[in-house]
Amino acid sequence: MATAGAIRPINEDKMHAFLGKVVGDFGAALSSSLAYIGQKLGLYKAIAGDGPVTPAELAQKTSTNERYVREWLINQAAGGYVDYDAASGRYSLSPEQAVALTDEASPFFVGGGFFVVKSMTAAVSRIEDAFKNGGGMLWGEHDPDLFVGTERFFRPGYAAHLIASWIPALTGVEEKLKAGAKVADIGCGHGSSTIIMAQAYPNSRFWGFDNHEKSIETAQQRAKDSGVADRVTFGVANASEFPDQQYDLVTFFDCLHDMGDPKGACKRAAEVLAPDGSALIVEPMAGNTVEENFNIIGRTFSGASTLCCTSNSLALKGPALGAVAPESAIREVVLAGGFSQFRRATETPFNRIFEARK
Ligand SMILES: C[S@@+](CC[C@H](N)C(=O)[O-])C[C@H]1O[C@@H](n2cnc3c(N)ncnc32)[C@H](O)[C@@H]1O
């Protein structure tokens, strides 16, 4: 057994492999910041629309400084986000890169993720302080790019799966929504899930609640812009106190694990559901054991959880379920909140979709 202070022999190949990984991570972190700039300034869209381009052409098309653009393009090509043709000195996007980086209507669009990473990185000093002194950081205290980024990052998945497979996986819910039902979407953020449901089920009536006032203002605007304001009402409310309408469906999209009082939120959902109503709870596809998180998804979720989800709950002295809460932890809180039935209705590589009934 090694004793404290003993020098353990180093395997040079393993050392180089590990250092290579670390340098790759340095590059990835810096490239993520540059990808955020590319999203904000429309650099990817310009390459997709007008490529292949030289740095000077891209700068001219986007009214940006050529010297920065030239450096940015080298970084992006080194990371595999754009392609480079050495013979012509031009950069382009493959069809796959173009869809993932520019097509907001595609389920493969990942552009919102760079906003999320940028905003969570900005929270580092606050979270470092919380490591030492306790407490946390509320959702609403983050850089506002978190709210836009979350909407842009999650919306493609909801657009692809919510109507096509998640609602149909629940017991008898699709029929009710088609005929005309009452739905409350809790922790709705900018309301993308609420609006997608309202567009699909015009006979139903929807309420979206979130305790972050600025998000609700944006959600109200989104409802007007999407032409569903006649059947969607967004309001500021805490998950454990939102108004009672005896709903047929209460939904929680990627928010229960963030909450200061997830049990109170489930208790309120059970109280305000009609007797045969259902709750739809969408949660990250976390590992059910610690080691099941040791992959790229678990790395991303646990990182976001440390910087945002866990810290929101800890700021409220909550149980801090976090984004890598195993299925058993979600089940426990839902059943403790007053539901008697809980099952995994379906799943995607990124999410578990649960149904709870009274
Ligand atoms: C990760 S975001 C998800 C937003 C939205 N559901 C989506 O999928 O785009 C979590 C949301 O939960 C909201 N939230 C957290 N705790 C809440 C509470 N106690 N009551 C109401 N909303 C809450 C936050 O304000 C934030 O908008």
Ligand as a Chemical Component Dictionary entry (heavy atoms), coordinates in Angstrom:
data_LIG
# 
_chem_comp.id                   LIG 
_chem_comp.type                 NON-POLYMER 
_chem_comp.pdbx_formal_charge   0 
_chem_comp.three_letter_code    LIG 
# 
loop_
_chem_comp_atom.comp_id 
_chem_comp_atom.atom_id 
_chem_comp_atom.alt_atom_id 
_chem_comp_atom.type_symbol 
_chem_comp_atom.charge 
_chem_comp_atom.model_Cartn_x 
_chem_comp_atom.model_Cartn_y 
_chem_comp_atom.model_Cartn_z 
_chem_comp_atom.pdbx_ordinal 
LIG C1  C1  C 0  -33.849 23.916 -16.346 1  
LIG S1  S1  S 1  -35.120 25.092 -16.378 2  
LIG C2  C2  C 0  -36.325 24.279 -17.405 3  
LIG C3  C3  C 0  -37.291 25.242 -18.007 4  
LIG C4  C4  C 0  -38.352 24.617 -18.922 5  
LIG N1  N1  N 0  -39.169 23.642 -18.223 6  
LIG C5  C5  C 0  -37.714 23.978 -20.118 7  
LIG O1  O1  O 0  -37.667 22.755 -20.194 8  
LIG O2  O2  O -1 -37.264 24.718 -21.005 9  
LIG C6  C6  C 0  -35.833 24.966 -14.754 10 
LIG C7  C7  C 0  -36.963 25.933 -14.518 11 
LIG O3  O3  O 0  -37.589 25.618 -13.278 12 
LIG C8  C8  C 0  -37.966 26.842 -12.684 13 
LIG N2  N2  N 0  -38.152 26.603 -11.238 14 
LIG C9  C9  C 0  -37.250 26.164 -10.351 15 
LIG N3  N3  N 0  -37.792 26.070 -9.119  16 
LIG C10 C10 C 0  -39.087 26.465 -9.239  17 
LIG C11 C11 C 0  -40.159 26.587 -8.332  18 
LIG N4  N4  N 0  -40.031 26.272 -7.043  19 
LIG N5  N5  N 0  -41.348 27.029 -8.801  20 
LIG C12 C12 C 0  -41.516 27.330 -10.105 21 
LIG N6  N6  N 0  -40.520 27.240 -11.019 22 
LIG C13 C13 C 0  -39.311 26.806 -10.602 23 
LIG C14 C14 C 0  -36.812 27.780 -13.017 24 
LIG O4  O4  O 0  -37.163 29.136 -12.826 25 
LIG C15 C15 C 0  -36.533 27.393 -14.459 26 
LIG O5  O5  O 0  -37.293 28.162 -15.362 27 
# 
loop_
_chem_comp_bond.comp_id 
_chem_comp_bond.atom_id_1 
_chem_comp_bond.atom_id_2 
_chem_comp_bond.value_order 
_chem_comp_bond.pdbx_ordinal 
LIG C1  S1  SING 1  
LIG S1  C2  SING 2  
LIG S1  C6  SING 3  
LIG C2  C3  SING 4  
LIG C3  C4  SING 5  
LIG C4  N1  SING 6  
LIG C4  C5  SING 7  
LIG C5  O1  DOUB 8  
LIG C5  O2  SING 9  
LIG C6  C7  SING 10 
LIG C7  O3  SING 11 
LIG C7  C15 SING 12 
LIG O3  C8  SING 13 
LIG C8  N2  SING 14 
LIG C8  C14 SING 15 
LIG N2  C9  SING 16 
LIG N2  C13 SING 17 
LIG C9  N3  DOUB 18 
LIG N3  C10 SING 19 
LIG C10 C11 SING 20 
LIG C10 C13 DOUB 21 
LIG C11 N4  SING 22 
LIG C11 N5  DOUB 23 
LIG N5  C12 SING 24 
LIG C12 N6  DOUB 25 
LIG N6  C13 SING 26 
LIG C14 O4  SING 27 
LIG C14 C15 SING 28 
LIG C15 O5  SING 29 
# 
